[in-house]
Amino acid sequence: MKVDYIIVGCGLAGIAFCEQLLANNKTFVVFDNNSQQSSTVAGGLYNPVTLKRFTPVWHSQEQLALAIPMYAKIEKRLNIKLDYKIPVRKRFMSLEEQNNWFARSDREGLSDYMSLDIHKNSNTFINSEFGFGEVLETGRIDTKLLILEYKKDLKKKNLLIEESIGYSQIQFQDNLIEYKDISANQIVFAEGYGVKENPFFNTLPLEGSKGELVSIKAPQLQLDYVLKSSVFIIPLGNDIYRIGSTYERTDKTNNITAEAKEALLNKLKTIITCDFEVVDQVAGIRPTVKDRRPLVGRHPKYNNIYVLNGLGTRGVMIGPFVAEQLYNHIEKKSPLNEDLDIVRFENC
């Protein structure tokens, strides 16, 4: 089989790169061993404002301009619903926090996204004396359905190989990648935290942080927006809400823990007062980097091996942006954004 690209990994990064290849009539095959769960268990929010400090997300305008049309295109092609437009509201803890919201909302990169209206709390089951600030241009992508249906479509077209790639079996012949019976011009590793096992890129400073989320059923809550406080409360429909998330930097397994569940529920109980039932708990390792920027670029020795990784907690938004950056870098020789190019770590 001869293809333009081999892609390793079918999470948010891999899917975004597949979309670049489809848009440019490039041929490809995807390897995925189902070992990485961070995209599948993600909250799936896209939100252009960092609500901890009221600062703009890095390149948020460019990210949204690419991400929203990409998911719409996938929805249409696969005949599925992925994008749920839903407001995100920040729960204010004090008058000072209200004032900080107003002060920040005039700044460049924030004025288009931070509403000047303070929303009073009208929900008797939520503790919020100081009301909420609302972020505009927000929503939720159903990442679990996206990955499930995307893989199903690739499999139907014989473009998905559900197995681990054998790094030692990759051969380099006359500017081609040879792997078993596949010849490719380029190979892109989009393995998430799995890149730690990749001998070509395992020296990159991918730290990884474990995130756990619980899902609850709370018929009385009746929330029609995402609530951000000490945890996110994300409505999924049918009285189900996703609560997240934890950040654990030592445990690098996908196993759920009682400690994370207890921590999330203790925080939740300070926000809502209605009864609820825990119906699910999931865990995954986010591919996080110490400088909070993605890892994108070419291998220092092999000219046709690339990495697309380090999307962290904002993969839904940033995935299409970095995928376009990498595609243009490979095919058009465009320089990568210096903040995400892996050459920044060459001397580390």
Secondary structure, 3 states (H helix, E strand, C coil): CEEEEEEECCCHHHHHHHHHHHHCCCCEEEECCCCCCCCCCCCCEECCEECCCCEECCCHHHHHHHHHHHHHHHHHHHCCCCEEECCEEEECCCHHHHHHHHHHHCCCCCCCCEEEEEECCCCCCECCCCCEEEECCCEEECHHHHHHHHHHHHHHCCCEECCCCCHHHCEEECCEEEECCEEEEEEEECCHHHHHHCCCCCCCCECCEEEEEEEEECCCCCCCCEEECCCEEEEEECCEEEEECCCECCCCCCCCCHHHHHHHHHHHHCCECCCCEEEEEEEEEECCECCCCCEEEECCCCCCEEEEECCCCCHHHHHHHHHHHHHHHHHHCCCCCCCCEHHHHCCC
